[in-house]
């Protein structure tokens, strides 16, 4: 099971509310989805590589790249 460490909750900007900030350390081969999220989520890859799949398109990811999961959008990532 993967743990997520939350550093902050409830940061409110003018039109943006950040509900959680954290980090995950994933083992090789870890995946998530397919799933539909109820909120927008931004993931940033610090190290390693992976894939993000949405709307039938696959995006290869590596360190220093990120992706945004849209509200009610089906996604899969590993």
KENUTI-719003 format. One record per residue (C-alpha): x, y, z; residue in three letters. Coordinates in steps of 0.5 Angstrom, whole numbers, plus 500, padded with zeros to 3 digits. Each point is the difference from the previous one (the first is absolute). Example, Ala and Ser with C-alpha at 12.3 -4.5 7.8 and 13.67 -1.06 7.14 Angstrom:
525491516Ala
502507498Ser
//
This chain:
500500500Unk
503507498Unk
500505505Unk
498508499Unk
503505505Unk
496506500Unk
504507501Unk
494504500Unk
492501500Unk
496505498Unk
504506497Unk
495505496Unk
503504495Unk
495505496Unk
497495496Unk
503494502Unk
500495506Unk
505495501Unk
497495504Unk
507495501Unk
507500498Unk
504494501Unk
505496497Unk
500492498Unk
506495499Unk
498495495Unk
503494499Unk
501498493Unk
494497496Unk
495504505Unk
494502496Unk
493504502Unk
494499496Unk
496500495Unk
497505505Unk
495506500Unk
502506505Unk
496505503Unk
505505500Unk
505503496Unk
507497502Unk
507502498Unk
506495500Unk
507502499Unk
505494499Unk
506502504Unk
504494498Unk
499493496Unk
495500494Unk
493497498Unk
494501496Unk
494504500Unk
494498496Unk
494504499Unk
495501494Unk
503494497Unk
507503499Unk
506498504Unk
505505502Unk
507498502Unk
503503507Unk
507501503Unk
503504505Unk
498508501Unk
493499496Unk
493500502Unk
493499499Unk
493502502Unk
494496501Unk
494503498Unk
493500504Unk
496494498Unk
505498495Unk
502492499Unk
508499501Unk
505495501Unk
507501502Unk
506496502Unk
//
